[in-house]
Amino acid sequence: MSSYYFSNTDAGPPSVGVQNGKYCMDGTNWVCEHRWVAIANMVNWRNAAGTSEVSHWQGGSANQIAFSRGGAAFIAFNRDESSSWSATLATGLPAGSYCNVVVSDTCVSFSSNDSTVGSMAVVVVGSDGKASLSVPTLNAVAIHVNAKST
């Protein structure tokens, strides 16, 4: 998936190739969403979730949901446009510290996308399988067993 920037709806794709990202996200040529941290990392989230069933379904407001995929992956979505979602939620995951793969590969760096600034890079799951989260507006927190913090 490498969509491209355009101002004319009849415009075709750029005349330059993606070429290892050289022409990605420059505001002129290719957008390259598949390289964004949140999108690329959610592939690994899905792989970790595998065929595990949805469990631990939880909700906040009408625009906030969270669920796990067995004991392998957990995600909380906040589609509220004006309020962050702070809650202690059952994750179904073993106790430990996990990387929020929506914002980080390493648990310390954040995406340059303004909508993820302020998101939690590390999520701590307690011995009871619960985590206290703060999910920013129009954002998500996603963790899985293959992305543990060191």
N, C-alpha and C positions, 0 to 999 in steps of 0.2 A: 504494500500500500504506500504509494508515494504520490499523493495528490499534489497539485501545483497551484501557485498563486495566479489569479487572473482578475482583470477589471472589466473585460469584455466577455460576455457569456458565449460568444462565438469563437473565442480564442482556443487554439490548440495547445498541446503541451510545450514546454520549453524546448529550445533547440539544443540544449546541452544535457548530457546524461547526469545521473545522480553522482557517479564517480566517487564512491566511498564517502559520501556526505559533503563533498566540496561545495555543491550547489544546494545543500539543504538548509532550510530555515533562514535564507538570506533576504526574504521579503520580496524576491523577484522570481525565483525559479521553483524549486521543489519544496514542499512542506515536510515530507518524510515523517509522518505521524508514527510510523512503526519504530522509529528511533527514540521517541519520547519515553522517559523512564516509566511513567505510569502504564503505558500501553505495552511496552516490551516486557516489563516485569509481571504483568497480569497473565502472560502466556505461562510463565513459571508457576504462578498461583494456580492456574487451571491444571497444569500437569501435576502439581502436588495434590490437588483435590481429587484428581482421578475420577473414579466412579462412585466416590463416597456420596451418600445421600445427604440432602439438606436436613440440618437439625439446628437446635437452639435458635429458632426463629424468634426475633424480638423486634419491637418497634418503639419509637418515641412518638413524635407527632405524625401527621399523615404523610410527611415527606421524609421520614427517617426509618430505615430498616437495617437489621443486622441478622446474619445467620452464619452457621459453620457448615462445612462440608466434612462430615464425620469428625475425626480427631486430627485432620490434616490441614485444614485451611479455614480461615474466618475473614469476614468482611463486614464493614458497617458503612452504609451510605447515608449521607445527609444532603438531600435535595432542597433543603430550606434555604431561601435566598437571603434571609435576614438574621438568622441565629445559628450559632454553632450548636453542636449536640454533645453535651457532657453527660456521660452515664457509665455505670459499672455494668458490664455485659458478660454473659456466659459465652466463652469462646469455643469450648470443647477441646482445646489444645492442652498439651502437657505444660506444666509450669516451666517458665523460662522467659528469656528476653528475645524478642523477635523484631526484625526489621519491618517497618511499614513500607512495603514494596511499591506503594503508590507514589511515594516521594523519594525513595532512596534505594540504591544498590548496596550501600555500605553502612547504613544506619547513621551516618554523620553528614552526608552531603544532601542538599535539597535541589529539586528541579528549579530551573530559572523561570518556570511558568508561575506567574504571580499567584494563581489560584492555589498553589500548594505551599506557598511560604507560610510558615506558622504551623504546619501540620506536624504531628508527632513522628519522629524518625524511629524511635524505639518504643515498643509496646511490651510491658511487663505483664505476664500472665501468672497469677498466683497459684498456690497449691490447690485452690478450689476451682481452677479453670476459668476464673473471671479476670477481666482487665478493666481498669478505669481509663476511659477514652475521652478525648475531646476532638470531635470531628468538625473541621471548619465548614463554613457554608459552602454549598455546592461542591462537596468533596467526599472523599472516602478514606478509610483506613483498612488496609488489607495485610494480613499476616499468614504465613504458612510454615510448616515444619522444616522446609528446606532453606529457610531464610532466618536463621537464628543469629542474634547479635553476639559478638564475641567480647 
